[in-house]
Amino acid sequence: MLRTRAFLIGFILIATVSLARASDPTSTAVVTPGHLYDRIAVIGASVSDGFGVFIRDDVAADDLTAAKSAVRRVPSGVNLSDVLRASVPTAPGPIIHHYASGFFFSSPGTVGKSEIDRALGAKPTLVLAVDFLFWYVYGTVNADGEIMQSEAARVANLEMGLSQLDRVLAAGVPLIIGDLPDMRGAIGKMLSKNQVPAPETLDAVNTRITAWVATRPAVKLLALRTLLTALKAGGTLEVAGRVWDPATLGALLQNDQLHPTFCGTVIIAAGLIDLARTNDASALPPFVFEPSLVAARALESKQSKAASKKKPVGATADPPPAQ
């Protein structure tokens, strides 16, 4: 009887500790050593979803800045998940689930919750959410589907996005996010003036994001705001322990001044994984972020998938197996 009672007490204590950890977003993520990269979920908006990012098979793997006069074939769109998959030189690589949506802006509350639901359903070991918070502050619609009437509403709406991200942490999953860059340069190109927060609002929400991250050991922050400022200033960028030179890589930001190019997406991917490494020093990342090689592998993957879907003209169904 005493032994049974002791067992029950021990079981209850363990269950209580586990429940407390699962419900407390400030606790440290539960990472099994060596398995951080097993299952990666990518969530977020159009940057993660690869808006305007294409690779073309007529551009040599070592010439990502080929002349515009070159003959162009049908381009293949790639997103952040495609870049991550193509950055793994040897198989098998991590399982990468893509849940980011270019339609996040239309209903941040609904889309954001759905992405978190789907990501958690995949039992991820790592979640990448570099632009998940963007449309909770930018745009004209709040998380409840109502028109944002003031700058204060943008600040308040950010909390809705943070509360969704807390669900990832409550599940014990490491999380990498980005802060909010100043996108006033995209007004008149991809954004309207009423979609862009005032500079002081941007300062306030970034201060809040930094404070939020500081109390959550499982979260790492990619400073997109600093990265964009450096990019607009020209010259090289230092990300993930490497110097990236636009002079050789080509433009890193699209003409809309809002979305990264292919090489810009590779740099973001490298930055995210570099930050993720701090969650498990025992696991070496299986990624190699060399833009020309990533482009070649991504294109090969796209072509292979396209070929597998095509059926030769006149082909018939396979005969039934012999009985």
Secondary structure, DSSP 8 states (H G I E B T S, - for coil): -HHHHHHHHHHHHHHHHHHHHHH-TTS-----TT-TTSEEEE--STTTTTTT-EE-TTS-TT-TT--TTS-----EE--HHHHHHHT--SSS--EEEE---TTGGG-HHHHHHHHHHHHHHT--SEEEETTTTHHHHSSSB-TTS-B--SHHHHHHHHHHHHHHHHHHHHTT--EEEE-----GGGBTTTB-GGGS--HHHHHHHHHHHHHHHHT-TTEEEE-HHHHHHHHHH-S-EEETTEEE-HHHH--SB-TTSSSB-HHHHHHHHHHHHHHHGGG-TTS-------HHHHHHHHHHHHHHHHHHH---TT---------
